[in-house]
Amino acid sequence: MARRAAPGTRERILKVASDLFSRKGVRAVGLQQVVDESGLGKSLLYREFRSKDDLVVAWLHEMRSVWWEATGKVIARYPGDPARQLLGIVEMVRDEVSATEYFGCVYHNTSAEFRDPQHPGHQESVQHAREIREQIRDLAAAAGADNPGELGDAILLIIDGIYASGAILGPSGPAKLGVSLAQQLIARHCRQEGHPASLPAADMPTGG
C-alpha cells in the first residue's frame, strides 16, 4: 500500500524550497536537495509536486499570498486614508529590504532566471507584477490622485527600485531614498479636497 503523506507534508516541502530558492536561486537548487533538507522521501515530494516547475509555481503562489497579507495589514493600519496606505506599502518594502535575510525580490530573481515568456515561473512573476500594479493604481485613485495611473506607476517604479537596488547595494544605498521620493509624489498628486494626503513630513536622507 502506498504511504499516505502526513498532514503538513506539502507545507514542509514548500518551507524548505522557499528558503533554498530565495537564498540560492531556483536553477541552482535541485529536487534532491529539497528532499535531503526536508527529510522526506522523493516519492512524497513527487506525490505533492509532479515536477520542479510545479514546485516553483506553488512557491510563487505562496509568496503572492505573503504580499497580499502583508499589504492588507498596512492598509488596515491606516483605515480610510489611501494616501497613507500607499506610503505604508513603500515603507513596508523598505523594511523588507533592510532585513538580514533579504536576497532580492523573488519575482525579479525568478523572471531573470527564466526569460522564456512561456515558462510557468516567468508567467507567475508577470502575473504578480500586474496584480500589484492594479493594487497600487487603485489606491492612487482612492487617494484622489489627479492622475492615478501615473502616480501608481511611479510608486511601483519606486518599489521595484527599492527591491532591485537593495539587493545589490543594500538598504543604505539608493534604496534609502524610496520612501521620501514616494512621499513627495503622493503629496504632489493627491491635493484634491476631500482626499487629504495625511503623510508624515518628508525626511530626505543625507550623506552616505
N, C-alpha and C positions, 0 to 999 in steps of 0.2 A: 504493500500500500504506500502511495506517495506521502511523504511527510508534509503536513499542513504547516504553513507559515504561522508563527506565533504572532499574536497581536503586537503591533508596533514594529514589525519587521520592515515594512516599507519606510516608515519614518526613520528608522535606524540607518537604513541604506542611504536615504536622502541626506541625513545629517552628515554622514561620513563623506558622501560625494560632494556636498556643498562646501565643506571645509577644503577638500582636495582641489576641486575645480577653482575655488576662489583664490587659493594660495598659489597653485601651480599652473593653472590654465587647463582647459578641457582636453586639448590634444596631448598634453604631457601625462595625463592620467589614464591608465588602462583599467578595464573592469576587474582584472585580477587584483590590482592594488586596492580597489574598493572592497572586494571580497576579503582580502587579508586584513584590512584595517577595521572592517565591520565585524569580523569574527564569524561571519555567516558562510554557509556553503554556496558554491557557484549556482547550484540548482535553485536555491531560494532566491538569489538575485534575479535569475532569468525568469523565475515564476512571476516576479513583480514587474520586471522590465525586460521586454523582448530583445532589446539591443541597447547599445550605448547611446544612440540617438534618443531613444525613449527616455532613458535616464536623464539626459541633458534637458530635454523638453520638460520633464517633471520638475527638475531642479529650477529651471527658469520660471515655471508656473508658480512655484513656491515663493521665489524671490519677488514675483509680481505681487503676491499676496502680502508679503512683508512691506512693500512700498505702500499699498493701499491702507494697511493697518496703521502704519506709522504716520502717514499724512492725515488719516482720519483723526488721530489723536491731536495732531496740530490744529486741525480745523475745529475740533471740539473745544480746544483751549481758548479760542477767540470767537465765541458764538456771535453771529450777526455782523462780523467785521471781516469781509472777504479780503480787503486790502492787507490787513494784518495777517490773515491766513496765508496769503501769498508770500509775504516776507517770512513768516514762520516756516514755510516749507524750505525756503532758501537757507534759513538758519539751521534747519534740520540736516540739510545736505552738508553744510559746513561742519557741523558736529560729527557727522558720519565720516567725513574725510579726515578729521582730526583723531579718529580712533586708532589705537596701536595696530589693530588687526585689519586696517584698510589696505586692500591690494588692488584698488581700481574698481570702477563700476563693472559689475558682472556682465551687463549688456553691451557696454563698449568693448570689453575684452572678448566676449563671445562673438560679436559681429565681426570683429577684426580677425579672429581665428578662422571663421567660416564665412568667406566672402561670397560664396555662391548664393545667390538670392533664393534658390530652391532648398537650401539646407534648412532643416527644421529649427536649428539653433539660431540661424540668421533671421528666419521668419519670426520667431518668438521675440527676438530683440527689437525688430522693426515694429511689431505689434505693440510692445510695451511702450516704445517711444511715441507712437501715435496716441495711445491712451493717455500718457502723461501730458502730451501737447494739448489734447482736448480738455483735460482736467484743469490745466493752468489757464487756458484761454477762457474757460467757463468762470473761473474765479475772477479773472480780469474783468469780464463782462459784469459779474455780480458786484464788483467793486466800483462800477460806474466809469470805467476807463473810456476815454474819448475814442480810442482805437483798440478794442480788446484783443484783436488778432495780433497787432503789432506788439502790444505790451506782453501778451502771453508768450509770443515767440522770443522776445528779448529776455524774459525771465527764464525761459527754457534754455536759451543760449548761455546764460549765466550759470544755471545749474549744471549743464554739460561741461562748461568750462571749469567749474569747481572740481567736478569729478575727474576730469582729464588732467588738469594741472596738479591737483592734489596727489594724484598717483605718481607723478614724476618728480615734482619739486616740493611736495609736502604741503601741510596746511599753512606754513609761514611764507610760502611763495605767493604768486599772483592770486591763488585761491582765497587768500585772506581779504581781498577786495570785494568779493562777490556780494556779501550782504549789504555793504554800503552802496554799491552800484545799484542793487535791486531797490533799496530804499529810495534812492533818487529817482529812479524810473517810475516807481509806483506813485510817489508824490507828484511827479510831473504829469502823469496820465490821469490820475484819479482826483480831480478837483471839483467834480460836479456837486452841486448842492444835494444833500441827502445821502451822499456817499463819501463821508469824510475819511480820509486816509489817516487813521489814528496810528501813526507809526512813531517809534522812538526816534529821537534826534539822531541824524546821521553822524556816524563816527568813523571817518576815513582813517585807516591805519597809516602810520608814518614810519619812515625808516625801513630797515630790513634790506 
